[in-house]
Amino acid sequence: MTADNTRTRPASGGAALRKHVTEAITDAAFAELAEAGYARMSMDAVARRAGVGKAALYRRWPSKLAMVTELIHNRVIDTLPPTPATGALGTDLRELLSELRDQLASPLFASVAGGLLAEIKHDNTLAEAIRTGVAEPRRAAARRVLQDAVDRGELPPEVDLELGIDLLIAPLAFRMLISEGNNDDRYLQTLAAGIEAALKAAVGTDSPPPAPTSQNSTRNH
């Protein structure tokens, strides 16, 4: 058998079994998160649901926190679409909002998000892991869209990027997760237009204040 044939030979035996076990554990972990929530979820319960020994979990992760945060981070990275790059801020915003809507509407996200959002208020370690593993990849995509718009001259160089990212993510997330309002295509188009207008006024606090108008100057005298 040649070296090339060896390299293209599919994994078998132990390698295939390990992949199968990891997939079973992953499915079981998300099922437990959805049913029991993070606080009541246990490594024992995940192992039973996956049909494996608890040692199989601890060979992969040292703790429940490590397991949950890695699995969620991997799922986010695996499903994160390419950053929009249409060449115009308005259409980039519309695409980014559409992608965010699809992610927020996924059955997996809907089943585990509420419990995790409640739990991070009481668990600082979990909160930090969710911020770095879940929030940051999305914020990074939004930041690239805004920076591209700055580079094209569509937004001022002094635009407050962090505030801009909040504007891109928070309104739709609140509408879908809290108020459960309408989020159809027409709403996204209106939201994108509103965000674009707001972004052009989202200048950082370190920038100089605008000069007073002639009317204000007259009043001051």
N, C-alpha and C positions, 0 to 999 in steps of 0.2 A: 504494500500500500504506500502511495507517495505521500509526501508531507502535505501537499495541497488537499488530497483526499482526507487526511486526518483533520485538517482545519475545518473543512466543511461538514464533517460528520456531526449529526445532531446529538445534543446531550441525551444521555440515557442513564439508567440505573439511579445511583445516589443523587446526581445532579438534578435529574428530572423530578425525583421524589421531593427534594428540598424545595424546588420551585412550587410543586403542587402543595406542599405543606404551608409554605408562606402565603400562597393565594387563599388557602382554606382559613388560615388564621386572620388574614386581612378581611375576608368576608364576615367572619365571626365577630371580629372586633367592631366593625361598623354596625352589625346587627345588634350587638350588645349596647353600643352607644345610643342607638335609636330607641331601644326598648327600656333600658335601665338608666341611661344617663351616665355621665362621667363619674360622678361621686359614688354611685352604687355599683358601677361596673367593676369586675374583678378579673384577675388573670385566670383564676380557676374557672370562672364562667366562660371566658373566651376559649380556653383549652377544651372544655367539655363540648361546647358548640362546634368547635373545629374538628373534634374527634381526634385530638392529639394529647400527649402528655404535657404537663405544665413546663417540663424541662425544655420542650421545643420552643416555647415562648422566650424563656430566659436565655436560651442560646442566641437569640436574636436581639433582645432588648433587656436592659437591666431592671426596668420598672414599667409600671402601667403608663406613667407619664411619657417615658421615652417611646413606648410603643405607639401610643395614641398620636403624639405630635409628629412622629416620623411618618406614620401611615397617612395622616391628614395632609402633611406637607407634600408627600409624594403624589397623592391624589390631585392636589391643587396644581402642582407642576405638570403632571401628565395631561391635565385637561385645560391648562391655560393656553388660549389661542395666541397666534402671532399678534404682536402689537399693530394696530391699524397704521397704515402708512399710505393714505390715499393722496397725499399732497396738498390737502386743505384741512384746516382746523375743523370746520363744520362737519364734514363727512367723517373725519377721524373720531370726533366726539360721538357722532351717531353710531358708528360701528362699535366703539368701546362700550357705550351704554347698552347696546344690543347684546354684546358678549356678557356683560355683567348681569343683565337680566336672565340670560340663559343659565348662568352659573347659580344665581340665587334661586331659580325655579327648579333646579334639579332635585329629584326625590331624595337623594343622599344628603344634599345640603339641608333641605327642609327638615329631614328627620333628626339631624344631629345639631344643627346650628343653635336652636333655642336653648338646649341643655348646656352647651358649651358656653354660650354668651352669659348665661346665669351663673355658671360655675367660676368663670374667670374673675368675677367680682370678689370671690372669696379665696382664690388660689393664685397668688402672684406669680408663681413659677409657671403654672399653666397659662396664665395670661401672657407672659413674656414669650412662651413657646408659640402660642397662637399668633401673636403679633409678628414674630419673625418668620414663621412657617406659612402663614395664611395671608395676613394683611400685606406684608411687605412685597411679595411678588405682584400683587394687584396694584399696589401703589407705585411700584417700579414701572409697570406698563403705562400707568396714567402719567407718570413723570416724563417718560419718553415722548408721549404725544404732545405734552405741553412744551418740552424743550425743542422739539421739532418745529412747533409753531413759532417759538421765539427765534429760532435760527432762520426761518423763512420771513421774519418780519411781521407776522400776523399778531403777535403779542409783544408788549414792550419788554425789553431786557430786564427791567426791574420787577416784573410780575412776581407775586408771592407764590412760588411753586407749591409749597405745602398747603396753603389755603386753597389753591387751585385744585389740588388732588382731592381735598375734602369735598369741594364742590362737585367733583366728578363722581364720587363714590357715595357720599352720605345721603343725598336726597332719594335716590332710587332704592338704596338699601333700606332706609326708613320706611319708604312707601310699601315695599314688598314684605318686609319682616315685621313691621309694627302695625301700620295702618291698613295693610292689605288692600290698598287702593288699586285702581285701574292702571295697568302699565302696558297698554297696547302700543302699536307703532306710532300712532298719532301723538300719544303722550310723550314717547321718547323723542320725537322730532321737536316738539315744543320745549321739552326739557333741554335738549341739546342747544337750541337757539338761546334759551335763557342763560345757560351756563356760559356759552360763548360771549354773550354780552357782559356777564358778571366777571369773567376772566380778564377782560380788557380793562376793568376797573380795579382788579385785585392787585394793587401795587403795594409792595412791602412797606411796613411802618418806618423803615429806615430812610425811605425816600423823602425829599423835601415836600412840604405841603404845597398845594396849588396856590398860585398868586391870587390875591383878593381881586374881585371884580371892581370895576369903576364905581358901581353903585355902593358896594361895601366900603370902598375907600372914602366916598363922599360922606357916608354915615359916620365913619370914624372921626372925620374932621368936624 
